[in-house]
């Protein structure tokens, strides 16, 4: 009987460690993405999409490529207009803080992953800098898919319940 209990405890410990490791992997992946993303230009162009490619699913990368092509065609016909992603990637809050004439970047926190099979959701909260109150500005949910043993970003769910992929699949430019 003691052997069965010990065996059961060992199996339980191993299974719980595996689930914890998966949650950590998804959270760490989102943290590493935002660290990279926020260290670069937020401009939406082919070079910046390519630089972020390793964090995205093939489907999301295809949607970005399609958007780049649509933008090119739109700007050819409307050279003085601002493109749809003219403010850059919509992967963080665009609210800005200025103090003493300097633009100060917002801060963010990455929450724990909620995992179901090969899908995970990680909540990212954006805050104004302490100099500007430190208030919560917005919360996004990053949706991930496990592919070939690693987590990849598949979509963003915004606080208004819209998603990045819906925006990228819109009918009209």
PyMOL commands that set and color helices and strands:
alter all, ss='L'
color gray80, all
select helices_A, chain A and resi 2-38+46-55+58-77+130-132+164-168
alter helices_A, ss='H'
color red, helices_A
select strands_A, chain A and resi 97-99+102-104+107-116+119-127+136-147+150-157
alter strands_A, ss='S'
color yellow, strands_A
deselect
rebuild
show_as cartoon
